[in-house]
Amino acid sequence: MSAGAKRLFGIIGYPLTHSFSERYFNDKFKELGLTDVAFKPFSIEDIYTIAQIIAEHPNLRGFAITIPHKKAILPFLQETTEDVKTMGACNCVRIMDGKLSGFNTDVVGFEQSFIKKLKPHHNKALILGSGGAAAAVEFVLRKLHIDYKFVSRIKNTEGDNLTYQELTAEIIHNYPVIINTTPLGTFPNVDDAADIPYHLLTPNHYLFDLVYNPAETKFLRLGKEQGAAVENGYEMLVLQAEENWKIWNEAN
């Protein structure tokens, strides 16, 4: 079978340096002995380039979506799951008969990884960031009946989020779960970390970082130094990648 006839899958985002998905799926294809599939990263700054990508790759059967396009992809989808409609974010697209169907597998990956270290007192959470990944985290927290507040650099138009400057000792005490959904601390910018008062963290806290590279971000390291439970985003990525693979193969 020629390379052009292979079923093609990919990932769309910007930038796509050190893509987890490309390495993961290429290794997976080798392990499964699959020679009729390929995986390609599409680093696009403008989401409108998606039409050109699909036109140029008629063998494209599905793709993952990462920063910053998880919300911007929605207008290009012909159908979506109810979960995607609810959270307004999509990270997995299946292409069948020219129709783009949107799914969100971040929720599966995050929930299954997150609950492993969850304790009964972890009943309130701070979500750092407000992008597509944050929408999936919010969806899961609602499902688990965990109260939450978004934290951003500036107030949103509704004024119902917190800014980093507003993170008082009382808030840090009352919100024992802190989830970083921003790319802060991702390699090579390993010295970056969310601007929270780490000295106020305790062993009662649980820090979850969606970043997986490096395995221990500065955010997690500073939390661990205070005795907090910590978890990085690697297992979440593996779980959502496997869920993507199932979805892509349902009709292919």
C-alpha positions as CSV (number, residue, x, y, z in Angstrom):
1,M,0.0,0.0,0.0
2,S,1.4,3.4,-1.0
3,A,1.9,6.1,1.6
4,G,-0.8,8.2,-0.1
5,A,-3.3,5.4,0.5
6,K,-2.7,5.1,4.2
7,R,-5.3,6.1,6.7
8,L,-4.0,9.3,8.1
9,F,-4.5,10.7,11.6
10,G,-3.0,13.9,13.1
11,I,-3.0,16.6,15.6
12,I,-3.8,20.3,15.1
13,G,-2.4,23.0,17.3
14,Y,0.1,25.8,17.6
15,P,2.9,25.5,18.4
16,L,3.4,21.7,18.2
17,T,7.0,21.4,19.5
18,H,7.6,18.1,21.3
19,S,4.2,16.7,20.3
20,F,3.2,13.8,22.7
21,S,0.6,12.6,20.2
22,E,2.9,12.1,17.2
23,R,5.4,10.1,19.2
24,Y,2.7,8.1,21.1
25,F,0.8,7.1,18.0
26,N,3.8,6.3,15.9
27,D,5.0,4.0,18.7
28,K,1.5,2.5,18.9
29,F,1.4,1.8,15.2
30,K,4.7,-0.1,15.4
31,E,3.6,-2.1,18.4
32,L,0.4,-3.1,16.7
33,G,2.2,-3.9,13.5
34,L,0.1,-1.5,11.5
35,T,1.5,-0.5,8.2
36,D,-1.6,1.1,6.6
37,V,-1.8,4.1,9.0
38,A,0.2,7.3,9.5
39,F,0.2,10.2,11.9
40,K,1.1,13.8,11.0
41,P,1.3,17.0,13.1
42,F,-0.4,20.1,11.6
43,S,1.1,23.2,13.3
44,I,-1.3,25.9,12.3
45,E,-1.7,29.4,13.8
46,D,-4.9,30.1,12.0
47,I,-7.8,27.6,12.5
48,Y,-9.2,28.6,9.1
49,T,-6.3,26.6,7.6
50,I,-8.2,23.5,8.5
51,A,-10.2,23.5,5.3
52,Q,-7.0,23.5,3.3
53,I,-5.6,20.6,5.4
54,I,-8.6,18.5,4.8
55,A,-8.7,19.3,1.1
56,E,-5.0,18.4,0.7
57,H,-5.3,15.1,2.7
58,P,-8.3,13.2,1.5
59,N,-7.1,10.2,3.5
60,L,-7.3,12.1,6.8
61,R,-9.7,10.1,9.1
62,G,-9.4,12.0,12.3
63,F,-7.3,14.4,14.3
64,A,-6.7,15.6,17.9
65,I,-6.9,19.3,18.7
66,T,-4.7,21.1,21.2
67,I,-3.9,24.6,22.3
68,P,-5.1,27.1,21.1
69,H,-7.9,25.6,18.8
70,K,-10.1,23.5,21.1
71,K,-12.9,26.2,21.1
72,A,-12.1,27.7,17.7
73,I,-12.7,24.3,15.9
74,L,-16.4,24.2,16.8
75,P,-17.8,26.2,13.8
76,F,-16.1,23.7,11.4
77,L,-17.9,20.7,12.9
78,Q,-21.0,19.2,11.3
79,E,-22.0,17.3,14.5
80,T,-20.8,17.2,18.1
81,T,-21.6,15.2,21.2
82,E,-23.7,16.7,24.0
83,D,-20.6,17.0,26.1
84,V,-18.9,19.2,23.5
85,K,-22.0,21.4,23.2
86,T,-22.1,21.8,27.0
87,M,-18.5,22.7,27.5
88,G,-17.9,24.5,24.2
89,A,-14.6,22.7,23.6
90,C,-13.5,19.8,21.4
91,N,-10.2,17.9,21.3
92,C,-11.0,15.0,19.0
93,V,-12.5,15.0,15.5
94,R,-13.5,12.0,13.4
95,I,-13.9,12.4,9.6
96,M,-16.4,10.1,7.9
97,D,-17.9,10.6,4.5
98,G,-16.6,14.2,4.5
99,K,-18.4,15.0,7.8
100,L,-16.5,16.3,10.8
101,S,-17.8,15.0,14.1
102,G,-16.5,16.5,17.4
103,F,-15.8,14.8,20.7
104,N,-14.1,15.7,23.9
105,T,-11.8,13.0,25.3
106,D,-10.0,15.3,27.7
107,V,-12.9,14.7,30.1
108,V,-12.3,11.0,30.1
109,G,-8.5,11.4,30.6
110,F,-8.7,14.0,33.2
111,E,-11.4,12.4,35.3
112,Q,-9.8,8.9,35.4
113,S,-6.4,10.3,36.3
114,F,-7.6,13.0,38.7
115,I,-9.8,10.9,40.9
116,K,-7.0,8.5,41.9
117,K,-5.6,10.9,44.5
118,L,-8.8,12.7,45.4
119,K,-9.7,12.7,49.1
120,P,-13.1,13.5,50.7
121,H,-11.8,16.9,51.9
122,H,-10.9,17.9,48.3
123,N,-14.3,19.5,47.8
124,K,-13.3,22.9,46.3
125,A,-11.0,23.6,43.4
126,L,-9.2,26.5,41.7
127,I,-8.9,26.2,37.9
128,L,-5.9,28.1,36.6
129,G,-6.6,29.2,33.1
130,S,-9.8,29.5,31.0
131,G,-9.1,27.8,27.6
132,G,-10.4,24.6,26.1
133,A,-8.7,22.4,28.6
134,A,-10.2,24.4,31.5
135,A,-13.6,23.8,30.0
136,A,-13.1,20.0,30.2
137,V,-11.8,20.3,33.8
138,E,-14.9,22.4,34.7
139,F,-17.1,19.7,33.2
140,V,-15.6,17.0,35.3
141,L,-15.6,19.0,38.5
142,R,-19.3,19.6,38.0
143,K,-19.9,15.9,37.5
144,L,-18.0,15.2,40.7
145,H,-19.9,17.9,42.6
146,I,-16.7,19.8,43.4
147,D,-17.2,23.6,43.8
148,Y,-14.7,25.6,41.7
149,K,-13.4,29.0,40.8
150,F,-11.5,30.1,37.7
151,V,-8.3,32.0,38.2
152,S,-6.9,34.3,35.5
153,R,-4.6,37.3,35.1
154,I,-7.5,39.7,34.7
155,K,-11.2,39.7,35.6
156,N,-13.6,38.3,33.0
157,T,-16.5,40.3,31.7
158,E,-18.8,38.7,34.2
159,G,-16.4,39.4,37.0
160,D,-17.0,36.0,38.6
161,N,-13.4,34.7,38.4
162,L,-10.5,35.4,40.7
163,T,-7.2,37.0,39.7
164,Y,-3.9,35.7,41.0
165,Q,-3.6,38.8,43.2
166,E,-6.8,37.9,44.9
167,L,-5.5,34.5,46.2
168,T,-5.6,35.2,49.9
169,A,-4.6,32.7,52.7
170,E,-8.3,32.1,53.3
171,I,-9.0,31.2,49.6
172,I,-6.0,28.9,49.4
173,H,-7.1,27.2,52.7
174,N,-10.7,26.8,51.5
175,Y,-9.8,25.5,48.0
176,P,-7.5,22.5,48.6
177,V,-7.5,21.4,44.9
178,I,-5.5,23.5,42.4
179,I,-5.5,22.5,38.7
180,N,-3.2,24.1,36.2
181,T,-4.7,24.1,32.7
182,T,-2.3,26.7,31.3
183,P,0.9,25.8,29.3
184,L,3.0,27.5,32.0
185,G,6.1,25.4,32.9
186,T,6.1,23.4,29.7
187,F,9.5,22.5,28.3
188,P,11.7,24.4,27.5
189,N,10.2,27.1,29.8
190,V,10.6,25.0,32.9
191,D,11.3,27.9,35.2
192,D,7.7,29.3,34.6
193,A,4.9,28.6,37.1
194,A,1.5,30.0,37.9
195,D,1.8,33.0,40.3
196,I,0.1,31.5,43.4
197,P,1.2,31.8,47.0
198,Y,2.9,28.4,47.3
199,H,4.0,29.0,50.8
200,L,0.4,28.7,51.9
201,L,0.0,25.2,50.6
202,T,-0.3,22.2,53.0
203,P,-0.4,18.4,52.9
204,N,-4.2,18.9,52.6
205,H,-3.7,20.3,49.1
206,Y,-3.8,18.4,45.8
207,L,-2.1,20.0,42.8
208,F,-2.9,18.6,39.3
209,D,-0.9,19.9,36.3
210,L,-2.1,19.2,32.8
211,V,1.5,19.8,31.6
212,Y,3.4,16.5,31.2
213,N,6.8,17.7,30.0
214,P,8.7,18.0,32.3
215,A,7.3,15.3,34.5
216,E,7.6,17.5,37.5
217,T,6.9,21.1,36.6
218,K,7.9,24.0,38.9
219,F,4.2,24.2,39.9
220,L,4.2,20.6,41.1
221,R,7.6,20.8,42.7
222,L,6.7,23.8,44.8
223,G,3.5,22.1,45.8
224,K,5.3,18.9,46.8
225,E,7.8,20.9,48.9
226,Q,4.8,21.9,51.0
227,G,3.6,18.3,51.3
228,A,0.8,18.6,48.8
229,A,-0.3,15.6,46.7
230,V,0.7,16.1,43.1
231,E,-0.1,14.6,39.7
232,N,1.1,15.6,36.2
233,G,-0.8,15.3,32.9
234,Y,0.9,12.3,31.4
235,E,-1.6,9.7,32.3
236,M,-4.4,12.0,31.2
237,L,-2.8,12.3,27.8
238,V,-2.4,8.6,27.4
239,L,-6.1,8.0,28.4
240,Q,-7.4,10.6,26.0
241,A,-5.2,9.4,23.2
242,E,-6.5,5.8,23.6
243,E,-10.1,7.2,23.7
244,N,-9.3,9.2,20.5
245,W,-8.1,6.0,18.8
246,K,-11.3,4.1,19.7
247,I,-13.4,7.0,18.3
248,W,-11.4,7.2,15.1
249,N,-11.7,3.5,14.5
250,E,-15.4,3.2,15.2
251,A,-16.2,3.8,11.5
252,N,-12.8,3.4,9.9
